[in-house]
Amino acid sequence: MSGKLEPLKMEPLEVEEAEEGEGQTKSLKKTEDLLAMVKKLQKEGSLEPQIRDLIHRINELQQAKKKSSEELGEAQDLWEALHRELDSLNGEKVHLEEVLSKKQEALRILQLHCPTTEGEAQSPRLHAEEQLEDLTGQHKALWEFQMLEQRLAWEIRALESSKAQLLTEENLARAKLELVEQQLRLPPVVEGASAVNDGLKAKLEELGGQVPVQTQSTPEDLADKKERAPPGADGDRAKAAVGRQPDSRLWQARPKLLGTRLEDDREPPVELALTPRKASRPHPVPI
């Protein structure tokens, strides 16, 4: 900008000086020409006829002078306007240079603080990402805990149902065993013994037990056996019959043993406590 403005500052002065010099040179030259013409006419004696020409030329010179004066005034006004514009442009140039220096200084400061600002901006973002990861982990752990809690509640309900079913089956088995014990404690009756034995055998089969099949002997078979048996065999046979009779203490201890076994079946091992299992029936003890 300064390179373009400098010629504007010097050009009006040169134009003015050139025009001024040319005007003065022309006026002096014309004046000298007039004086020379007057002297020449005086010598020749023909001055009067040339007065009109001189007046006309003087008028032309005055008009040219007036016109040159006006042009000079206009040139001076233009020069002053250009000078004022140049001053304003120079002032604007100084102001713009000051603004440019301030902007450059601010840019340099921003470039120096830019890494610090980026680090400060990344720090909250990283902190927010860490918090989000923590919240996600907590939510996942809470969801897993809730699912485990629901599964445990379901398994507890299944175990309680199995326990109630096992208790019902245990009570039913005990009632049936007590009924069988009462029937076994009754004195044997010769007539209808087969029917009683069949009934006991059917009940024991319902409980899952096995009863050895005993063949009934007729009176003729018993007589033949007595005849063939050596002396003293009747006493041995009676002792054997007494020995075959069920011991009451064994029958009294059987419900307790059965109850203990049922309780063992009802309590699952520790490693299977979390998995539901089907209700298992008590293992019948053969009678």
C-alpha positions as CSV (number, residue, x, y, z in Angstrom):
1,M,0.0,0.0,0.0
2,S,2.8,2.4,0.9
3,G,4.5,1.7,-2.5
4,K,1.4,2.7,-4.3
5,L,0.7,5.8,-2.2
6,E,4.2,7.4,-2.5
7,P,3.9,8.3,-6.2
8,L,0.6,10.0,-5.4
9,K,2.4,12.2,-2.9
10,M,5.1,13.3,-5.3
11,E,3.2,13.6,-8.6
12,P,1.1,16.7,-7.8
13,L,4.3,18.7,-6.9
14,E,6.0,17.8,-10.1
15,V,3.0,18.6,-12.2
16,E,2.5,21.9,-10.5
17,E,6.1,22.9,-10.9
18,A,6.2,21.8,-14.5
19,E,3.0,23.7,-15.3
20,E,4.2,26.7,-13.4
21,G,7.5,26.7,-15.3
22,E,5.8,26.2,-18.6
23,G,3.4,29.1,-18.0
24,Q,6.1,31.4,-16.9
25,T,8.3,30.5,-19.9
26,K,5.4,31.0,-22.3
27,S,4.4,34.4,-20.8
28,L,8.0,35.6,-20.8
29,K,8.5,34.4,-24.3
30,K,5.3,36.1,-25.5
31,T,6.2,39.3,-23.7
32,E,9.6,39.3,-25.4
33,D,8.0,38.6,-28.7
34,L,5.7,41.6,-28.2
35,L,8.5,43.9,-27.2
36,A,10.5,42.8,-30.2
37,M,7.5,43.3,-32.5
38,V,6.9,46.8,-31.0
39,K,10.5,47.7,-31.6
40,K,10.4,46.4,-35.0
41,L,7.3,48.3,-35.9
42,Q,8.8,51.5,-34.4
43,K,11.7,51.1,-36.6
44,E,9.6,50.5,-39.7
45,G,7.1,53.2,-38.8
46,S,4.1,51.0,-39.2
47,L,3.0,50.7,-35.5
48,E,-0.7,51.8,-35.8
49,P,-1.9,49.2,-38.2
50,Q,-0.7,46.5,-35.9
51,I,-2.4,47.9,-32.7
52,R,-5.5,45.8,-33.2
53,D,-3.4,42.7,-33.6
54,L,-1.6,43.5,-30.5
55,I,-4.8,44.1,-28.5
56,H,-6.2,40.9,-29.8
57,R,-3.1,39.0,-28.9
58,I,-3.0,40.6,-25.5
59,N,-6.6,39.6,-24.9
60,E,-5.8,36.0,-25.9
61,L,-2.8,36.1,-23.6
62,Q,-5.0,37.4,-20.7
63,Q,-7.6,34.7,-21.3
64,A,-4.8,32.1,-21.5
65,K,-3.4,33.4,-18.3
66,K,-6.8,33.4,-16.6
67,K,-7.4,29.9,-17.8
68,S,-4.0,28.7,-16.7
69,S,-4.7,30.4,-13.3
70,E,-8.0,28.5,-13.0
71,E,-6.3,25.3,-14.0
72,L,-3.6,26.0,-11.5
73,G,-6.2,26.6,-8.8
74,E,-8.0,23.4,-9.7
75,A,-4.7,21.6,-9.7
76,Q,-3.9,23.0,-6.3
77,D,-7.3,22.0,-5.0
78,L,-6.8,18.5,-6.4
79,W,-3.4,18.3,-4.9
80,E,-4.7,19.4,-1.5
81,A,-7.5,16.8,-1.7
82,L,-5.1,14.1,-2.7
83,H,-2.8,15.2,0.1
84,R,-5.6,15.0,2.6
85,E,-6.6,11.6,1.2
86,L,-3.0,10.5,1.4
87,D,-2.8,11.6,5.1
88,S,-6.0,9.7,5.8
89,L,-4.7,6.6,4.0
90,N,-1.4,6.9,5.9
91,G,-3.3,7.1,9.2
92,E,-5.4,4.1,8.2
93,K,-2.2,2.3,7.3
94,V,-0.7,3.0,10.7
95,H,-3.9,1.8,12.4
96,L,-4.1,-1.3,10.3
97,E,-0.4,-2.0,11.1
98,E,-1.2,-1.7,14.8
99,V,-4.2,-4.0,14.5
100,L,-2.1,-6.5,12.5
101,S,0.6,-6.5,15.1
102,K,-2.0,-7.1,17.9
103,K,-3.6,-9.9,15.9
104,Q,-0.2,-11.5,15.3
105,E,0.6,-11.3,19.0
106,A,-2.7,-12.8,19.9
107,L,-2.2,-15.6,17.4
108,R,1.2,-16.3,18.9
109,I,-0.2,-16.5,22.4
110,L,-3.0,-18.8,21.2
111,Q,-0.5,-21.0,19.5
112,L,1.5,-21.2,22.7
113,H,-1.6,-22.0,24.8
114,C,-3.1,-24.4,22.3
115,P,-1.5,-27.6,23.6
116,T,-2.5,-26.7,27.2
117,T,-6.1,-26.1,26.1
118,E,-6.2,-29.4,24.2
119,G,-4.9,-31.2,27.2
120,E,-7.5,-29.6,29.4
121,A,-10.3,-30.4,26.9
122,Q,-9.2,-34.0,26.7
123,S,-9.0,-34.4,30.5
124,P,-12.8,-34.0,31.1
125,R,-13.6,-36.3,28.1
126,L,-11.4,-39.0,29.5
127,H,-12.9,-38.6,32.9
128,A,-16.4,-38.9,31.5
129,E,-15.4,-42.0,29.6
130,E,-14.0,-43.6,32.8
131,Q,-17.2,-42.7,34.6
132,L,-19.3,-44.2,31.8
133,E,-17.3,-47.4,31.9
134,D,-17.7,-47.6,35.7
135,L,-21.4,-47.1,35.5
136,T,-21.7,-49.8,32.8
137,G,-19.7,-52.2,34.9
138,Q,-21.9,-51.5,37.9
139,H,-25.1,-51.9,35.9
140,K,-23.8,-55.2,34.5
141,A,-22.9,-56.5,38.0
142,L,-26.4,-55.4,39.3
143,W,-28.1,-57.1,36.4
144,E,-26.1,-60.3,37.1
145,F,-26.9,-60.1,40.8
146,Q,-30.6,-59.7,40.1
147,M,-30.6,-62.6,37.7
148,L,-28.8,-64.8,40.2
149,E,-31.3,-63.7,42.9
150,Q,-34.2,-64.6,40.7
151,R,-32.6,-68.0,39.9
152,L,-32.0,-68.6,43.6
153,A,-35.6,-67.7,44.4
154,W,-36.9,-70.1,41.8
155,E,-34.6,-72.9,43.0
156,I,-35.7,-72.3,46.6
157,R,-39.3,-72.6,45.6
158,A,-38.5,-75.8,43.7
159,L,-36.7,-77.2,46.7
160,E,-39.6,-76.3,49.0
161,S,-42.0,-78.0,46.6
162,S,-39.8,-81.1,46.5
163,K,-39.5,-81.0,50.3
164,A,-43.2,-80.9,50.7
165,Q,-43.7,-83.7,48.3
166,L,-41.1,-85.8,50.0
167,L,-42.6,-85.1,53.4
168,T,-46.0,-86.2,52.1
169,E,-44.5,-89.4,50.7
170,E,-42.7,-90.1,53.9
171,N,-45.8,-89.7,56.0
172,L,-47.7,-92.0,53.6
173,A,-44.9,-94.6,53.8
174,R,-44.8,-94.4,57.6
175,A,-48.5,-94.9,57.8
176,K,-48.3,-97.9,55.5
177,L,-45.4,-99.3,57.5
178,E,-47.3,-98.9,60.8
179,L,-50.3,-100.7,59.3
180,V,-48.1,-103.5,58.1
181,E,-46.4,-103.8,61.6
182,Q,-49.8,-103.9,63.3
183,Q,-50.9,-106.7,61.0
184,L,-47.7,-108.6,61.5
185,R,-48.0,-108.3,65.3
186,L,-51.4,-110.0,65.2
187,P,-51.3,-113.7,66.2
188,P,-51.3,-116.0,63.2
189,V,-54.6,-117.8,62.4
190,V,-54.6,-121.2,60.8
191,E,-57.8,-120.6,58.9
192,G,-57.5,-117.9,56.4
193,A,-53.7,-117.5,56.9
194,S,-53.2,-117.6,53.2
195,A,-55.5,-114.7,52.6
196,V,-53.7,-112.6,55.3
197,N,-50.4,-113.5,53.9
198,D,-51.6,-112.5,50.4
199,G,-52.8,-109.2,51.7
200,L,-49.5,-108.5,53.5
201,K,-47.6,-109.5,50.4
202,A,-49.6,-107.2,48.3
203,K,-49.1,-104.2,50.6
204,L,-45.3,-105.0,50.8
205,E,-45.2,-105.1,47.0
206,E,-46.8,-101.7,47.0
207,L,-44.1,-100.4,49.2
208,G,-41.5,-102.0,47.0
209,G,-40.5,-104.9,49.2
210,Q,-40.1,-108.5,48.3
211,V,-41.5,-111.4,50.3
212,P,-40.2,-114.9,49.8
213,V,-42.9,-117.2,48.5
214,Q,-43.8,-119.9,51.1
215,T,-45.7,-123.0,49.9
216,Q,-48.5,-124.2,52.2
217,S,-48.3,-127.8,53.1
218,T,-51.3,-130.1,53.5
219,P,-52.0,-132.2,56.6
220,E,-50.9,-135.4,54.7
221,D,-47.6,-133.8,53.8
222,L,-47.0,-132.9,57.4
223,A,-47.8,-136.4,58.5
224,D,-45.4,-137.9,56.0
225,K,-42.7,-135.5,57.2
226,K,-43.2,-136.4,60.8
227,E,-43.0,-140.1,60.0
228,R,-39.8,-139.6,58.0
229,A,-38.2,-137.2,60.5
230,P,-35.9,-138.7,63.1
231,P,-36.8,-138.5,66.8
232,G,-36.3,-135.0,68.3
233,A,-37.0,-133.3,65.0
234,D,-40.3,-131.9,66.3
235,G,-38.4,-129.9,68.9
236,D,-35.9,-128.6,66.3
237,R,-38.8,-127.7,64.0
238,A,-40.5,-125.7,66.8
239,K,-37.3,-123.9,67.6
240,A,-36.8,-123.0,63.9
241,A,-40.4,-121.8,63.7
242,V,-39.8,-119.6,66.7
243,G,-36.5,-118.4,65.2
244,R,-38.3,-117.5,61.9
245,Q,-40.8,-115.2,63.8
246,P,-40.0,-111.5,63.2
247,D,-38.2,-109.8,66.0
248,S,-40.4,-107.0,67.4
249,R,-37.4,-104.8,68.2
250,L,-36.3,-105.0,64.5
251,W,-39.7,-104.0,63.3
252,Q,-39.7,-101.1,65.8
253,A,-36.3,-99.9,64.6
254,R,-37.3,-100.1,60.9
255,P,-39.4,-96.9,60.8
256,K,-36.5,-95.0,62.5
257,L,-34.0,-96.3,60.0
258,L,-36.4,-95.6,57.1
259,G,-37.0,-92.0,58.4
260,T,-33.2,-91.4,58.7
261,R,-32.7,-92.6,55.1
262,L,-35.5,-90.4,53.9
263,E,-34.0,-87.4,55.6
264,D,-30.6,-88.2,54.0
265,D,-32.3,-88.3,50.6
266,R,-34.2,-85.1,51.3
267,E,-31.0,-83.1,52.0
268,P,-29.1,-82.5,48.8
269,P,-25.3,-82.1,48.8
270,V,-23.9,-78.6,49.0
271,E,-22.7,-78.4,45.4
272,L,-26.2,-79.3,44.1
273,A,-28.0,-76.9,46.3
274,L,-28.3,-74.3,43.6
275,T,-29.7,-76.7,40.9
276,P,-33.3,-77.9,41.1
277,R,-33.7,-81.7,41.1
278,K,-36.6,-83.9,40.7
279,A,-38.4,-85.2,43.7
280,S,-37.0,-88.6,44.4
281,R,-39.0,-91.3,45.9
282,P,-37.7,-93.0,49.1
283,H,-36.0,-96.3,48.4
284,P,-38.1,-99.0,49.9
285,V,-36.5,-101.4,52.3
286,P,-37.3,-105.0,51.5
287,I,-39.2,-106.6,54.4
